[in-house]
Amino acid sequence: MFCPECGIEERHSNQFCRACGSDLRRVRSAVESPDTITASAVSARDEIGRAIAAKIRETRTAEADVPARRQERDAQSVGCIGRG
């Protein structure tokens, strides 16, 4: 975390900035409990990830079906040739 007053990085859980003495408790509590906009962004990111994963599964399933459909089509065309 960085001090909002002087910009120095505070790596420890100090209540006050070691450089300028600013009270860091409000900043630390704000960082630890995100607001509704941040929570909404996290939720949207998760939802997008799930949608992309579903689309990938759908695409892989469709690709796996292609050889089976080709075999079926080829078998039907062979049957048509023999009938002529």
Secondary structure, DSSP 8 states (H G I E B T S, - for coil): -B-TTT--B--S--SB-TTT--B-HHHHHHHHS--HHHHHHHHHHHHHHHHHHHHHHHHHHHHHHHHHHHHHHHHHHHHHHHH-
